[in-house]
């Protein structure tokens, strides 16, 4: 007799096989690639992988992008993610395939477990899991690695719900939420936090108690503390290089005139016609079109009426995420209110990720309601289920097989022997090639680095004096060691001078000799006459403060938990 545990194991195995097939459909043409953010993320992962594998350093500083920038503090750094092991073990290219497989597996299993928590049967839970793969189709198209940590959202939501019933699992939700920050996705953190807050607020209104709302705020607060070693340096970085998003004039929170544009955008996102993806512009916003199967769309439309009695928090999530995702095209423009609080947030369409998460639960709940309401015979229920599942399968895998079809072949020229590091000007689409060949990328299209306005001189320019030189040329300098976080030099000076390193200055650099200074935007060390060996290393005080805060907070929380 097959036990319930064996059935669950079989479902996990089935979902794993589905994710493997999905991975093959997406990456069977992986060699044909030249779109979106792929090249940039390849370059980032290659730098982080090299820093760990070749230099045996945690990549605190990135000399390769924009003339040099803090990296652990960077919102997109993701080397602390457990999924980054894929790049360390398999390399940047093959690791990418393993990375997306693991993220998809994590997300689909999370949706399955969450569906079971909502008391859906195994078949409908698998249906929800397959539908969630639509999210990873979209992320693969644009090459968005960091937003893939939305795979943790189902687990965060699940353990938050369980913690309300069983307090002993409370710390799991904030730990996973903090992991989204370490995985390089502030967007995933914000979307996940918003999902928890919506659930808590609506549940509190239903039960006439603030317990759930306070629980959601508590999870978000503890998650920020767990991530404090990254949060504090990141706050310092973003405060110094503020990101300004210029938006068109606001028409007000209520804008009925945008109703038509909003409906047009919804149609474009969910049903792009004869193309899997098409790009369009609607009222100063950029939209990625996609194709969903018609059966899913009809069930999701019906869900706005079905969920009123079954799950008001989930209904609220569907409504709020949809309005946010429409941005300025929404007749009820809550996106602008949100943007006033989180001004660096760019692109309202990112909230479609949160919407697809809530829709992944909604689909199975709506199908269950439809079966119970209109289909009395078991045979009819099974036929209905297999029809819906077949259509969802067809939609997911048809889209997956088309993602990389029309892209041109990437012609990377990777050198077997790498030269010494130097800053260079790189054309768009060749960032990975430059980093692999040990060359910096001054124009890295980086959302933080673009604010720096580097004074670094490229090796292609006439003014180039090398990656290190003496400002007044009062002696000689020899570089003994190059690594991302540490540089070692031997200097012989006939009189006082300043050693210039052809990288951006940023607070957090220290020297064993002399004084670290900002020399016209470049990293400099003021030195006295004589011969000396000096080491330059990067370790910002905000990182030390974050580590201390993390250790003290975790110690306090664990002590309190053990006492309880």
Secondary structure, 3 states (H helix, E strand, C coil): CCCHHHHHHHHHHHHHHHHHHHHHHHHCCCCCCCCCCHHHHHHHHHHHHHHHHCCCCCCCEECCECCCEECCCCCCCCCCCHHHHHHHHHCHHHHHHHHHHHHHHHHHHHHHHHHHHCCCCHHHHHHHHHHHHHHHHHHHHHCCCHHHHHHHHHHHHHHHHHHHHCHHHHHHHHHHHHHHHHCCCHHHHHHHHHHHHHHHHHHHHHHCCCHHHHHHHHHHHHHHHHCHHHHHHHHHHHHHCCCCCCCCCCCCCECHHHHHHHHHHHHHHHECCCCCCCEEECCCCEEECCECCHHHHHHHHHHHHHHHHHCHHHHHHHHHHHHHHHHHHCCECCHHHHHHHCCCCCCHHHHHHHHHHHHHHHHHHHHHHHHHHHCCCHHHHHHHHHHHHHHHHHHHHHHHHHCCCCCCCCCCCCCCCCCCCEEECCCCCCHHHHHHCCEEECCCCCCCHHHCCCCCCCCCCCCCCCCEEECCCCEEEEEEEECCCEEEEEEEECCCEEEEEEEECCCCEEECCCEEEEECCEEEEEECCEEEEEEEEECCHHHHHHHHHHHHHHHHHHHHHHHC
